[in-house]
Amino acid sequence: MSFGSEFKAFAVKGSVIDLAVGVIIGGAFGKIVDSIVGDLIMPVVGRVFGGLDFSDYFLSLKEVPAGTANTLEAVKKAGVPVLAYGKFISIAINFVILAFIVFMMVRQFNRLKKEQPPASPPATPEDVLLLRQIRDSLQRDAVAK
């Protein structure tokens, strides 16, 4: 088998295509969750905790030049190295929410799988039914003799 045909056989397998679709859908789903967290949940969390915004929390690792605003973007623009732990907190919250949503989806899929009634056994083929009738008839004739 040549390299090209071997690669083609690998690339068109259903599992590879399913994985590619999963990655694409996962990327889009991640953007949705980022928006839910950043645009809906974090503003509420910030409001509850007195207007704080985690994404702008940082620790300067060097002296901040005078006149530089005390925001993460301004300090980074000034070339000061920072530990942006606020971004980490936001990303960690995103992860927890994403994991929770995926857990709830998997849980619901598992419930739907369990609720399906068991499949009824397939109908017995007609030729088998006829053979059974013949067998039963022969047994009755044998008993009757």
N, CA, C and O atoms as a MOPAC input file, in Angstrom:
PM7 MOZYME 1SCF
protein

 N      0.85300 1    -1.17400 1     0.00000 1
 C      0.00000 1     0.00000 1     0.00000 1
 C      0.90100 1     1.24000 1     0.00000 1
 O      1.82700 1     1.33900 1     0.80600 1
 N      0.63400 1     2.15800 1    -0.88300 1
 C      1.46200 1     3.35800 1    -0.97600 1
 C      1.13800 1     4.33000 1     0.15700 1
 O      0.08800 1     4.23700 1     0.79200 1
 N      2.04500 1     5.25000 1     0.39300 1
 C      1.87000 1     6.23700 1     1.45100 1
 C      0.60700 1     7.06100 1     1.22100 1
 O     -0.14800 1     7.32100 1     2.15800 1
 N      0.37400 1     7.47300 1    -0.03200 1
 C     -0.79700 1     8.29500 1    -0.35800 1
 C     -2.09600 1     7.56200 1    -0.09300 1
 O     -3.01900 1     8.13000 1     0.49200 1
 N     -2.18600 1     6.30200 1    -0.51600 1
 C     -3.43000 1     5.55200 1    -0.30500 1
 C     -3.61600 1     5.20900 1     1.17200 1
 O     -4.74300 1     5.15800 1     1.66700 1
 N     -2.50500 1     4.97400 1     1.87300 1
 C     -2.59900 1     4.69800 1     3.31000 1
 C     -3.10500 1     5.93400 1     4.05900 1
 O     -3.95000 1     5.83300 1     4.94800 1
 N     -2.56900 1     7.11200 1     3.68000 1
 C     -3.01700 1     8.35700 1     4.30500 1
 C     -4.48400 1     8.61800 1     3.98200 1
 O     -5.24000 1     9.04000 1     4.85700 1
 N     -4.89500 1     8.37700 1     2.75000 1
 C     -6.29200 1     8.58200 1     2.35600 1
 C     -7.21300 1     7.67400 1     3.17400 1
 O     -8.26400 1     8.11400 1     3.64000 1
 N     -6.82200 1     6.40700 1     3.35000 1
 C     -7.63100 1     5.48700 1     4.14000 1
 C     -7.74900 1     5.96500 1     5.58300 1
 O     -8.80400 1     5.82700 1     6.20100 1
 N     -6.67200 1     6.52400 1     6.11600 1
 C     -6.69400 1     7.04800 1     7.47700 1
 C     -7.57800 1     8.29100 1     7.57900 1
 O     -8.38100 1     8.41500 1     8.50400 1
 N     -7.42600 1     9.20500 1     6.62700 1
 C     -8.09800 1    10.50500 1     6.69600 1
 C     -9.60400 1    10.40400 1     6.50800 1
 O    -10.34200 1    11.23300 1     7.04100 1
 N    -10.07400 1     9.41800 1     5.76900 1
 C    -11.51000 1     9.33800 1     5.52000 1
 C    -12.22500 1     8.37900 1     6.46500 1
 O    -13.41700 1     8.11800 1     6.30400 1
 N    -11.50700 1     7.86000 1     7.44000 1
 C    -12.17100 1     7.02900 1     8.44000 1
 C    -13.18400 1     7.87200 1     9.18900 1
 O    -12.96900 1     9.06700 1     9.39300 1
 N    -14.27100 1     7.27100 1     9.59600 1
 C    -15.32300 1     7.99800 1    10.29400 1
 C    -14.84900 1     8.63100 1    11.59000 1
 O    -15.28200 1     9.73100 1    11.93300 1
 N    -13.97100 1     7.95800 1    12.31200 1
 C    -13.54400 1     8.49400 1    13.59900 1
 C    -12.72900 1     9.77000 1    13.43900 1
 O    -12.82600 1    10.67000 1    14.27300 1
 N    -11.93000 1     9.86400 1    12.38200 1
 C    -11.13400 1    11.07400 1    12.14800 1
 C    -12.05600 1    12.23000 1    11.79300 1
 O    -11.86700 1    13.34500 1    12.28000 1
 N    -13.04100 1    11.97800 1    10.95900 1
 C    -13.98400 1    13.02200 1    10.57400 1
 C    -14.81100 1    13.44500 1    11.78400 1
 O    -15.04500 1    14.63700 1    11.98800 1
 N    -15.25400 1    12.48100 1    12.58800 1
 C    -16.00300 1    12.81100 1    13.80100 1
 C    -15.16700 1    13.66400 1    14.74300 1
 O    -15.67900 1    14.60500 1    15.35000 1
 N    -13.89300 1    13.34400 1    14.86800 1
 C    -13.00300 1    14.12600 1    15.72300 1
 C    -12.86500 1    15.54600 1    15.20200 1
 O    -12.89200 1    16.49700 1    15.98400 1
 N    -12.71700 1    15.70100 1    13.89500 1
 C    -12.59400 1    17.04000 1    13.30700 1
 C    -13.85600 1    17.86000 1    13.56000 1
 O    -13.77900 1    19.03400 1    13.92100 1
 N    -15.01000 1    17.24100 1    13.37000 1
 C    -16.27700 1    17.94500 1    13.63800 1
 C    -16.36000 1    18.32000 1    15.11100 1
 O    -16.79700 1    19.42100 1    15.44500 1
 N    -15.94600 1    17.41800 1    15.99400 1
 C    -15.97100 1    17.70400 1    17.43100 1
 C    -15.07900 1    18.86500 1    17.80900 1
 O    -15.44600 1    19.68600 1    18.65000 1
 N    -13.89900 1    18.94100 1    17.18800 1
 C    -12.97400 1    20.04200 1    17.47700 1
 C    -13.56100 1    21.36900 1    17.01100 1
 O    -13.48100 1    22.37000 1    17.72300 1
 N    -14.14500 1    21.38000 1    15.82600 1
 C    -14.73300 1    22.61200 1    15.29600 1
 C    -15.90600 1    23.06000 1    16.16200 1
 O    -15.99200 1    24.23100 1    16.53200 1
 N    -16.79900 1    22.14500 1    16.48200 1
 C    -17.95400 1    22.48200 1    17.33000 1
 C    -17.46500 1    22.89800 1    18.71600 1
 O    -18.00700 1    23.83200 1    19.30600 1
 N    -16.44900 1    22.21600 1    19.23800 1
 C    -15.89900 1    22.57100 1    20.54900 1
 C    -15.32700 1    23.97100 1    20.56600 1
 O    -15.49900 1    24.69600 1    21.54600 1
 N    -14.64400 1    24.37100 1    19.49100 1
 C    -14.10800 1    25.72300 1    19.40400 1
 C    -15.21300 1    26.76100 1    19.41300 1
 O    -15.11900 1    27.77600 1    20.10400 1
 N    -16.25900 1    26.50400 1    18.64300 1
 C    -17.39200 1    27.43700 1    18.61000 1
 C    -18.09400 1    27.46700 1    19.96300 1
 O    -18.50200 1    28.53000 1    20.43200 1
 N    -18.23400 1    26.30700 1    20.58500 1
 C    -18.88600 1    26.22400 1    21.89000 1
 C    -18.05900 1    26.96600 1    22.93800 1
 O    -18.61300 1    27.60400 1    23.83300 1
 N    -16.73900 1    26.88200 1    22.82700 1
 C    -15.85800 1    27.59600 1    23.74900 1
 C    -16.04800 1    29.10000 1    23.64900 1
 O    -16.02100 1    29.80000 1    24.66200 1
 N    -16.24200 1    29.60700 1    22.42500 1
 C    -16.48400 1    31.04000 1    22.24500 1
 C    -17.80900 1    31.45300 1    22.88400 1
 O    -17.91600 1    32.53100 1    23.46900 1
 N    -18.81100 1    30.59000 1    22.76800 1
 C    -20.10500 1    30.88100 1    23.38300 1
 C    -19.95400 1    30.94600 1    24.89700 1
 O    -20.47500 1    31.85700 1    25.54100 1
 N    -19.24400 1    29.98300 1    25.45900 1
 C    -19.04900 1    29.97500 1    26.91100 1
 C    -18.22600 1    31.18200 1    27.34600 1
 O    -18.52200 1    31.78200 1    28.38000 1
 N    -17.19800 1    31.55200 1    26.57900 1
 C    -16.42200 1    32.75600 1    26.90300 1
 C    -17.31900 1    33.98400 1    26.95000 1
 O    -17.18800 1    34.82800 1    27.83700 1
 N    -18.22500 1    34.07500 1    25.99600 1
 C    -19.14200 1    35.21100 1    25.97500 1
 C    -20.10000 1    35.16900 1    27.16100 1
 O    -20.37200 1    36.20000 1    27.77600 1
 N    -20.61200 1    33.98400 1    27.48400 1
 C    -21.51500 1    33.86100 1    28.63700 1
 C    -20.79800 1    34.30100 1    29.90200 1
 O    -21.34300 1    35.06100 1    30.70400 1
 N    -19.58200 1    33.82300 1    30.07400 1
 C    -18.83000 1    34.16000 1    31.28300 1
 C    -18.44200 1    35.63300 1    31.29000 1
 O    -18.69100 1    36.33900 1    32.26700 1
 N    -17.82500 1    36.10200 1    30.19000 1
 C    -17.31800 1    37.46800 1    30.15400 1
 C    -18.38900 1    38.53000 1    30.09700 1
 O    -18.23800 1    39.59700 1    30.69300 1
 N    -19.47500 1    38.25300 1    29.38600 1
 C    -20.49000 1    39.27200 1    29.16600 1
 C    -21.70600 1    39.16300 1    30.08300 1
 O    -22.42400 1    40.14500 1    30.27200 1
 N    -21.94200 1    37.99700 1    30.64700 1
 C    -23.12600 1    37.82700 1    31.48500 1
 C    -22.81000 1    37.52000 1    32.95000 1
 O    -23.36200 1    38.14600 1    33.85400 1
 N    -21.92500 1    36.56100 1    33.17600 1
 C    -21.69000 1    36.10400 1    34.55200 1
 C    -20.72200 1    37.00900 1    35.30100 1
 O    -21.00400 1    37.42300 1    36.42500 1
 N    -19.57600 1    37.32100 1    34.68500 1
 C    -18.56700 1    38.12100 1    35.39500 1
 C    -19.05800 1    39.52200 1    35.77500 1
 O    -18.71000 1    39.99800 1    36.85600 1
 N    -19.85200 1    40.20700 1    34.93600 1
 C    -20.38700 1    41.48900 1    35.40100 1
 C    -21.26500 1    41.34800 1    36.64600 1
 O    -21.24300 1    42.20600 1    37.52800 1
 N    -22.04000 1    40.25500 1    36.71000 1
 C    -22.87500 1    40.02500 1    37.89200 1
 C    -21.99800 1    39.72500 1    39.10500 1
 O    -22.23800 1    40.24700 1    40.19400 1
 N    -20.97100 1    38.87500 1    38.91300 1
 C    -20.04400 1    38.56300 1    40.00700 1
 C    -19.34000 1    39.83900 1    40.46500 1
 O    -19.19800 1    40.08200 1    41.66400 1
 N    -18.90100 1    40.65400 1    39.50000 1
 C    -18.26000 1    41.92300 1    39.84200 1
 C    -19.18000 1    42.83900 1    40.61500 1
 O    -18.75200 1    43.49600 1    41.56400 1
 N    -20.43900 1    42.88900 1    40.21800 1
 C    -21.41900 1    43.74200 1    40.91500 1
 C    -21.64600 1    43.24300 1    42.33600 1
 O    -21.71500 1    44.04100 1    43.27100 1
 N    -21.76100 1    41.93300 1    42.50300 1
 C    -21.97800 1    41.35400 1    43.83100 1
 C    -20.80100 1    41.65700 1    44.75500 1
 O    -20.98600 1    41.93000 1    45.94100 1
 N    -19.58200 1    41.60600 1    44.19700 1
 C    -18.39100 1    41.84800 1    45.01200 1
 C    -17.90200 1    43.29400 1    44.93000 1
 O    -16.70900 1    43.55300 1    45.08900 1
 N    -18.79800 1    44.22000 1    44.68700 1
 C    -18.45300 1    45.63400 1    44.75500 1
 C    -17.78700 1    46.18200 1    43.51400 1
 O    -16.93400 1    47.06200 1    43.62400 1
 N    -18.14100 1    45.69800 1    42.34200 1
 C    -17.64500 1    46.26100 1    41.09300 1
 C    -16.26600 1    45.79400 1    40.67500 1
 O    -15.65100 1    46.41100 1    39.80500 1
 N    -15.76100 1    44.72500 1    41.26800 1
 C    -14.42100 1    44.28700 1    40.88000 1
 C    -14.44000 1    43.56900 1    39.53700 1
 O    -15.42100 1    42.92000 1    39.17200 1
 N    -13.33700 1    43.70000 1    38.81500 1
 C    -13.15600 1    43.05200 1    37.52100 1
 C    -11.87600 1    42.23300 1    37.60700 1
 O    -10.77600 1    42.78500 1    37.63600 1
 N    -12.02800 1    40.90900 1    37.64700 1
 C    -10.86700 1    40.03100 1    37.81100 1
 C     -9.83500 1    40.20200 1    36.70400 1
 O     -8.63600 1    40.07600 1    36.95200 1
 N    -10.28500 1    40.48600 1    35.49100 1
 C     -9.37300 1    40.49000 1    34.35700 1
 C     -8.30500 1    41.58000 1    34.45900 1
 O     -7.29300 1    41.50800 1    33.76100 1
 N     -8.50800 1    42.58200 1    35.30900 1
 C     -7.53400 1    43.67300 1    35.41800 1
 C     -6.65900 1    43.53900 1    36.67300 1
 O     -5.95900 1    44.48300 1    37.03900 1
 N     -6.69300 1    42.39500 1    37.32100 1
 C     -5.84400 1    42.18200 1    38.50000 1
 C     -4.47500 1    41.69000 1    38.04100 1
 O     -4.37400 1    40.74500 1    37.25900 1
 N     -3.42700 1    42.33800 1    38.53500 1
 C     -2.07000 1    41.94100 1    38.15700 1
 C     -1.10400 1    42.34900 1    39.25400 1
 O     -1.43000 1    43.12800 1    40.15000 1
 N      0.08300 1    41.80200 1    39.15300 1
 C      1.15600 1    42.12300 1    40.08600 1
 C      2.36200 1    42.52100 1    39.25000 1
 O      2.86800 1    41.72500 1    38.45900 1
 N      2.81700 1    43.74800 1    39.42600 1
 C      3.97300 1    44.23400 1    38.66400 1
 C      5.24100 1    43.56900 1    39.17000 1
 O      5.44600 1    43.44100 1    40.37700 1
 N      6.08700 1    43.14700 1    38.24600 1
 C      7.35000 1    42.52400 1    38.61100 1
 C      8.52000 1    43.51300 1    38.51900 1
 O      9.67100 1    43.16000 1    38.77600 1
 N      8.20600 1    44.72800 1    38.15500 1
 C      9.20400 1    45.76800 1    38.00400 1
 C      8.51900 1    47.10100 1    38.33600 1
 O      7.29100 1    47.17900 1    38.36800 1
 N      9.29900 1    48.12200 1    38.57600 1
 C      8.75200 1    49.44400 1    38.89600 1
 C      7.93100 1    49.96500 1    37.71200 1
 O      8.38400 1    49.93200 1    36.56800 1
 N      6.72000 1    50.44400 1    38.00400 1
 C      5.86200 1    51.01800 1    36.98200 1
 C      6.28900 1    52.46500 1    36.75100 1
 O      6.40100 1    53.22000 1    37.71700 1
 N      6.53200 1    52.87900 1    35.50300 1
 C      6.94700 1    54.26200 1    35.23700 1
 C      5.89400 1    55.26500 1    35.70500 1
 O      4.69500 1    54.99300 1    35.64300 1
 N      6.34000 1    56.39700 1    36.16100 1
 C      5.43300 1    57.43800 1    36.63000 1
 C      4.54300 1    57.89000 1    35.47600 1
 O      4.98800 1    57.98300 1    34.33200 1
 N      3.29100 1    58.16600 1    35.79000 1
 C      2.34600 1    58.63900 1    34.78700 1
 C      1.64200 1    57.52700 1    34.03600 1
 O      0.78600 1    57.79900 1    33.19500 1
 N      1.98600 1    56.27800 1    34.32200 1
 C      1.33400 1    55.14800 1    33.66200 1
 C      0.07900 1    54.78700 1    34.44300 1
 O      0.11000 1    54.65700 1    35.66600 1
 N     -1.02000 1    54.62800 1    33.72300 1
 C     -2.27400 1    54.24000 1    34.37300 1
 C     -2.10500 1    52.87300 1    35.02300 1
 O     -1.32000 1    52.04500 1    34.56000 1
 N     -2.83900 1    52.65300 1    36.08300 1
 C     -2.71700 1    51.40200 1    36.83700 1
 C     -3.68800 1    50.34800 1    36.29000 1
 O     -4.47900 1    49.76700 1    37.03300 1
 N     -3.61000 1    50.11800 1    34.98900 1
 C     -4.39900 1    49.06300 1    34.35900 1
 C     -3.43600 1    48.07200 1    33.72000 1
 O     -2.30200 1    48.41800 1    33.38900 1
 N     -3.88900 1    46.86000 1    33.55300 1
 C     -3.05100 1    45.80900 1    32.98200 1
 C     -2.57000 1    46.19500 1    31.59300 1
 O     -1.39100 1    46.03400 1    31.27700 1
 N     -3.46000 1    46.69600 1    30.77200 1
 C     -3.09700 1    47.06400 1    29.40300 1
 C     -2.04200 1    48.16600 1    29.37600 1
 O     -1.07800 1    48.08500 1    28.61600 1
 N     -2.22300 1    49.19500 1    30.20500 1
 C     -1.28000 1    50.32000 1    30.20900 1
 C      0.09000 1    49.89600 1    30.73200 1
 O      1.11700 1    50.31600 1    30.20000 1
 N      0.10600 1    49.07000 1    31.76500 1
 C      1.37700 1    48.62700 1    32.34000 1
 C      2.11900 1    47.72600 1    31.35500 1
 O      3.33800 1    47.83000 1    31.21300 1
 N      1.38500 1    46.84300 1    30.67600 1
 C      2.02200 1    45.99300 1    29.66400 1
 C      2.56200 1    46.83200 1    28.51900 1
 O      3.65300 1    46.57300 1    28.01200 1
 N      1.78800 1    47.84800 1    28.10900 1
 C      2.22100 1    48.73500 1    27.02200 1
 C      3.50200 1    49.47900 1    27.39600 1
 O      4.32200 1    49.79500 1    26.53400 1
 N      3.66600 1    49.75500 1    28.69700 1
 C      4.87100 1    50.44400 1    29.17100 1
 C      6.06300 1    49.50000 1    29.24100 1
 O      7.17800 1    49.92900 1    29.53900 1
 N      5.83800 1    48.21600 1    28.96800 1
 C      6.92800 1    47.24900 1    28.94400 1
 C      7.27300 1    46.66500 1    30.29300 1
 O      8.35200 1    46.09900 1    30.46400 1
 N      6.37500 1    46.79200 1    31.25800 1
 C      6.61900 1    46.26000 1    32.59800 1
 C      6.14500 1    44.80600 1    32.63400 1
 O      5.00200 1    44.53500 1    32.26600 1
 N      6.98800 1    43.86400 1    33.06500 1
 C      6.52900 1    42.47300 1    33.19500 1
 C      5.54100 1    42.35400 1    34.35200 1
 O      5.73900 1    42.94200 1    35.41500 1
 N      4.48600 1    41.59400 1    34.13300 1
 C      3.43700 1    41.45900 1    35.14400 1
 C      3.00200 1    40.00700 1    35.28400 1
 O      3.13400 1    39.21100 1    34.35400 1
 N      2.48600 1    39.68000 1    36.45100 1
 C      1.76400 1    38.42600 1    36.67600 1
 C      0.29000 1    38.78400 1    36.59700 1
 O     -0.25100 1    39.40700 1    37.51000 1
 N     -0.35500 1    38.39500 1    35.51600 1
 C     -1.76300 1    38.74400 1    35.30000 1
 C     -2.64200 1    37.65600 1    35.91300 1
 O     -3.28300 1    36.89200 1    35.19100 1
 N     -2.67100 1    37.58800 1    37.23900 1
 C     -3.42900 1    36.52400 1    37.89800 1
 C     -4.93300 1    36.70600 1    37.74200 1
 O     -5.68400 1    35.74000 1    37.87800 1
 N     -5.38100 1    37.90400 1    37.46500 1
 C     -6.81100 1    38.13900 1    37.23500 1
 C     -7.31000 1    37.42300 1    35.99800 1
 O     -8.41500 1    36.88100 1    35.99200 1
 N     -6.49500 1    37.41800 1    34.94200 1
 C     -6.86200 1    36.68200 1    33.72900 1
 C     -6.96600 1    35.19300 1    34.03600 1
 O     -7.86600 1    34.50500 1    33.55400 1
 N     -6.02300 1    34.70700 1    34.85300 1
 C     -6.05700 1    33.29400 1    35.23000 1
 C     -7.35400 1    32.96300 1    35.97400 1
 O     -7.97600 1    31.93100 1    35.72400 1
 N     -7.75100 1    33.84900 1    36.88800 1
 C     -9.00100 1    33.63400 1    37.63400 1
 C    -10.18200 1    33.57900 1    36.66800 1
 O    -11.04300 1    32.70800 1    36.78800 1
 N    -10.22400 1    34.50300 1    35.71600 1
 C    -11.31800 1    34.52700 1    34.73600 1
 C    -11.33400 1    33.25400 1    33.89500 1
 O    -12.39600 1    32.68300 1    33.64600 1
 N    -10.15800 1    32.81200 1    33.45900 1
 C    -10.07900 1    31.59600 1    32.64000 1
 C    -10.46100 1    30.36900 1    33.47000 1
 O    -11.10900 1    29.45400 1    32.96200 1
 N    -10.06100 1    30.34700 1    34.74800 1
 C    -10.43500 1    29.23500 1    35.62100 1
 C    -11.95100 1    29.18900 1    35.81400 1
 O    -12.54600 1    28.11200 1    35.82100 1
 N    -12.56600 1    30.34900 1    35.96900 1
 C    -14.02900 1    30.39800 1    36.10100 1
 C    -14.68000 1    29.92700 1    34.80200 1
 O    -15.66800 1    29.19300 1    34.82900 1
 N    -14.12000 1    30.35600 1    33.65200 1
 C    -14.61500 1    29.87500 1    32.35000 1
 C    -14.57100 1    28.35300 1    32.29300 1
 O    -15.53000 1    27.70900 1    31.86900 1
 N    -13.45000 1    27.78800 1    32.72300 1
 C    -13.29200 1    26.33500 1    32.68300 1
 C    -14.32800 1    25.63400 1    33.55400 1
 O    -14.93700 1    24.65100 1    33.13200 1
 N    -14.52600 1    26.13500 1    34.75800 1
 C    -15.49600 1    25.50600 1    35.66600 1
 C    -16.89900 1    25.55800 1    35.06800 1
 O    -17.64600 1    24.58200 1    35.13300 1
 N    -17.24500 1    26.69300 1    34.49100 1
 C    -18.57400 1    26.81700 1    33.88200 1
 C    -18.68900 1    25.90200 1    32.67200 1
 O    -19.70700 1    25.23100 1    32.50100 1
 N    -17.66300 1    25.86600 1    31.83300 1
 C    -17.67400 1    24.98300 1    30.66700 1
 C    -17.77600 1    23.52200 1    31.09300 1
 O    -18.55500 1    22.76200 1    30.51700 1
 N    -17.00400 1    23.12600 1    32.08600 1
 C    -17.05400 1    21.74500 1    32.57200 1
 C    -18.44100 1    21.41400 1    33.11200 1
 O    -18.94300 1    20.31000 1    32.90200 1
 N    -19.06000 1    22.36700 1    33.80800 1
 C    -20.39800 1    22.15000 1    34.34800 1
 C    -21.41900 1    21.98300 1    33.22000 1
 O    -22.28200 1    21.10700 1    33.28100 1
 N    -21.31500 1    22.83000 1    32.19200 1
 C    -22.25500 1    22.74900 1    31.07500 1
 C    -22.07900 1    21.41900 1    30.33200 1
 O    -23.06700 1    20.76900 1    29.98900 1
 N    -20.84800 1    21.01700 1    30.08500 1
 C    -20.60200 1    19.74200 1    29.40700 1
 C    -21.11000 1    18.58600 1    30.26700 1
 O    -21.69800 1    17.64000 1    29.74400 1
 N    -20.88900 1    18.65200 1    31.58100 1
 C    -21.38900 1    17.61600 1    32.48600 1
 C    -22.91000 1    17.51000 1    32.38900 1
 O    -23.45600 1    16.40900 1    32.31300 1
 N    -23.59000 1    18.65900 1    32.39100 1
 C    -25.05300 1    18.64200 1    32.31900 1
 C    -25.52700 1    18.07600 1    30.98000 1
 O    -26.52500 1    17.35800 1    30.93100 1
 N    -24.81700 1    18.39500 1    29.89000 1
 C    -25.19600 1    17.85600 1    28.58800 1
 C    -25.01200 1    16.34300 1    28.55300 1
 O    -25.90200 1    15.62300 1    28.10200 1
 N    -23.87700 1    15.85900 1    29.01900 1
 C    -23.61500 1    14.41200 1    29.02400 1
 C    -24.62200 1    13.70000 1    29.92000 1
 O    -25.11300 1    12.62100 1    29.58700 1
 N    -24.91500 1    14.30500 1    31.03700 1
 C    -25.89500 1    13.72500 1    31.96200 1
 C    -27.26300 1    13.59600 1    31.28500 1
 O    -27.93300 1    12.57200 1    31.41600 1
 N    -27.67000 1    14.64600 1    30.56100 1
 C    -28.95600 1    14.60600 1    29.86400 1
 C    -28.94700 1    13.56800 1    28.75200 1
 O    -29.93000 1    12.84800 1    28.57800 1
 N    -27.84600 1    13.47500 1    27.98900 1
 C    -27.75700 1    12.45700 1    26.94500 1
 C    -27.86300 1    11.05900 1    27.55300 1
 O    -28.52700 1    10.18700 1    26.99200 1
 N    -27.21600 1    10.84100 1    28.69000 1
 C    -27.28600 1     9.52700 1    29.33600 1
 C    -28.70700 1     9.22600 1    29.80500 1
 O    -29.15400 1     8.08200 1    29.72300 1
 N    -29.41400 1    10.22700 1    30.28900 1
 C    -30.81700 1    10.02500 1    30.68500 1
 C    -31.66400 1     9.65200 1    29.48200 1
 O    -32.49800 1     8.74900 1    29.56100 1
 N    -31.45700 1    10.33800 1    28.37600 1
 C    -32.23600 1    10.03800 1    27.17400 1
 C    -31.96200 1     8.63100 1    26.68100 1
 O    -32.86600 1     7.95700 1    26.18800 1
 N    -30.72700 1     8.18400 1    26.80700 1
 C    -30.38400 1     6.82300 1    26.40000 1
 C    -31.10700 1     5.80200 1    27.27400 1
 O    -31.59700 1     4.79000 1    26.77300 1
 N    -31.17300 1     6.06600 1    28.58500 1
 C    -31.79500 1     5.11500 1    29.51300 1
 C    -33.30200 1     5.05600 1    29.33400 1
 O    -33.90500 1     4.00100 1    29.53300 1
 N    -33.92600 1     6.17600 1    28.95900 1
 C    -35.37700 1     6.23700 1    28.87700 1
 C    -35.94000 1     5.54200 1    27.64700 1
 O    -37.14600 1     5.30500 1    27.58400 1
 N    -35.11300 1     5.21000 1    26.67600 1
 C    -35.60600 1     4.53700 1    25.48800 1
 C    -36.03400 1     3.12200 1    25.85500 1
 O    -35.29400 1     2.40500 1    26.52900 1
 N    -37.21800 1     2.71600 1    25.41900 1
 C    -37.66100 1     1.35100 1    25.73400 1
 C    -36.77800 1     0.33800 1    25.01300 1
 O    -36.26100 1     0.60600 1    23.92800 1
 N    -36.61600 1    -0.81600 1    25.62600 1
 C    -35.77300 1    -1.82800 1    24.97200 1
 C    -36.40000 1    -2.24400 1    23.64600 1
 O    -37.62100 1    -2.31000 1    23.50400 1
 N    -35.55000 1    -2.51400 1    22.70700 1
 C    -36.01700 1    -2.90900 1    21.38100 1
 C    -36.69800 1    -4.27200 1    21.45600 1
 O    -36.20300 1    -5.19100 1    22.10900 1
 N    -37.84100 1    -4.39100 1    20.77900 1
 C    -38.54300 1    -5.67400 1    20.77500 1
 C    -37.77300 1    -6.65000 1    19.89700 1
 O    -37.13200 1    -6.24800 1    18.92600 1
 N    -37.83900 1    -7.93200 1    20.24100 1
 C    -37.10000 1    -8.90500 1    19.42900 1
 C    -37.66700 1    -8.92100 1    18.00700 1
 O    -38.85700 1    -8.68200 1    17.80400 1
 N    -36.82300 1    -9.19900 1    17.05000 1
 C    -37.31400 1    -9.20800 1    15.66000 1
 C    -38.33500 1   -10.32800 1    15.46200 1
 O    -38.28800 1   -11.37000 1    16.11600 1
 N    -39.24300 1   -10.07500 1    14.54800 1
 C    -40.27800 1   -11.07000 1    14.25800 1
 C    -39.63200 1   -12.34200 1    13.70200 1
 O    -38.64500 1   -12.29200 1    12.96800 1
 N    -40.21900 1   -13.48200 1    14.07400 1
 C    -39.70100 1   -14.76700 1    13.60000 1
 C    -40.01200 1   -14.89400 1    12.11300 1
 O    -41.14300 1   -14.64800 1    11.69500 1
 N    -39.02300 1   -15.27300 1    11.31600 1
 C    -39.26300 1   -15.41900 1     9.86700 1
 C    -40.33900 1   -16.46500 1     9.58700 1
 O    -40.52300 1   -17.41100 1    10.35300 1
 N    -41.03900 1   -16.27200 1     8.47900 1
 C    -42.16600 1   -17.15300 1     8.12900 1
 C    -41.72900 1   -18.59200 1     7.89800 1
 O    -42.45100 1   -19.52100 1     8.25800 1
 N    -40.55200 1   -18.79000 1     7.30000 1
 C    -40.09900 1   -20.15800 1     7.03900 1
 C    -39.84800 1   -20.91500 1     8.33900 1
 O    -40.08000 1   -22.12200 1     8.40700 1
 N    -39.37600 1   -20.21500 1     9.37000 1
 C    -39.15200 1   -20.85800 1    10.66600 1
 C    -40.50000 1   -21.22800 1    11.29200 1
 O    -40.64200 1   -22.30000 1    11.88000 1
 N    -41.48100 1   -20.34100 1    11.16200 1
 C    -42.81500 1   -20.66100 1    11.68900 1
 C    -43.39900 1   -21.89800 1    10.99500 1
 O    -43.98000 1   -22.76500 1    11.64800 1
 N    -43.24200 1   -21.97300 1     9.68200 1
 C    -43.74500 1   -23.13800 1     8.94500 1
 C    -43.02800 1   -24.41600 1     9.37500 1
 O    -43.66400 1   -25.45900 1     9.52800 1
 N    -41.71800 1   -24.34600 1     9.56800 1
 C    -40.97400 1   -25.52200 1    10.01200 1
 C    -41.41800 1   -25.95600 1    11.40700 1
 O    -41.48100 1   -27.15300 1    11.68700 1
 N    -41.72100 1   -25.01700 1    12.27100 1
 C    -42.22200 1   -25.36300 1    13.61300 1
 C    -43.58100 1   -26.05100 1    13.53100 1
 O    -43.84600 1   -27.01300 1    14.25200 1
 N    -44.44400 1   -25.54500 1    12.63900 1
 C    -45.75600 1   -26.17500 1    12.47600 1
 C    -45.60400 1   -27.61000 1    11.97300 1
 O    -46.30000 1   -28.51200 1    12.43800 1
 N    -44.70000 1   -27.81300 1    11.03300 1
 C    -44.45600 1   -29.16500 1    10.50100 1
 C    -43.92600 1   -30.06000 1    11.61600 1
 O    -44.36800 1   -31.20000 1    11.75600 1
 N    -42.97500 1   -29.55100 1    12.41600 1
 C    -42.42000 1   -30.32800 1    13.52000 1
 C    -43.51900 1   -30.71000 1    14.51200 1
 O    -43.61400 1   -31.86500 1    14.92600 1
 N    -44.33900 1   -29.74600 1    14.88600 1
 C    -45.40900 1   -30.02400 1    15.84800 1
 C    -46.40200 1   -31.03200 1    15.28700 1
 O    -46.88900 1   -31.90000 1    16.01100 1
 N    -46.70200 1   -30.91600 1    14.00100 1
 C    -47.63600 1   -31.85400 1    13.35500 1
 C    -47.05000 1   -33.25900 1    13.35200 1
 O    -47.76900 1   -34.22500 1    13.60800 1
 N    -45.74200 1   -33.39200 1    13.06400 1
 C    -45.11000 1   -34.71000 1    13.06100 1
 C    -45.08700 1   -35.30100 1    14.45900 1
 O    -45.25400 1   -36.50900 1    14.63000 1
 N    -44.87200 1   -34.42000 1    15.50000 1
 C    -44.86400 1   -34.92300 1    16.87200 1
 C    -46.26400 1   -35.42700 1    17.27000 1
 O    -46.38400 1   -36.44700 1    17.95000 1
 N    -47.31000 1   -34.71900 1    16.84900 1
 C    -48.67500 1   -35.16100 1    17.16900 1
 C    -49.00000 1   -36.47900 1    16.48300 1
 O    -49.63700 1   -37.35400 1    17.06900 1
 N    -48.55400 1   -36.61400 1    15.22700 1
 C    -48.79600 1   -37.85300 1    14.49700 1
 C    -48.05500 1   -39.02200 1    15.13400 1
 O    -48.56900 1   -40.14000 1    15.17100 1
 N    -46.82000 1   -38.76000 1    15.64500 1
 C    -46.03400 1   -39.80500 1    16.27300 1
 C    -46.67500 1   -40.22600 1    17.57900 1
 O    -46.66100 1   -41.41400 1    17.90000 1
 N    -47.23500 1   -39.30800 1    18.34400 1
 C    -47.88200 1   -39.61700 1    19.62100 1
 C    -49.19100 1   -40.36400 1    19.37300 1
 O    -49.55400 1   -41.25800 1    20.13800 1
 N    -49.88000 1   -40.00600 1    18.33400 1
 C    -51.16100 1   -40.61200 1    18.01800 1
 C    -51.01500 1   -42.06800 1    17.59100 1
 O    -51.99000 1   -42.80600 1    17.72900 1
 N    -49.90500 1   -42.53100 1    17.09600 1
 C    -49.70300 1   -43.90200 1    16.62700 1
 C    -49.45400 1   -44.84600 1    17.72900 1
 O    -49.26500 1   -46.03800 1    17.49000 1

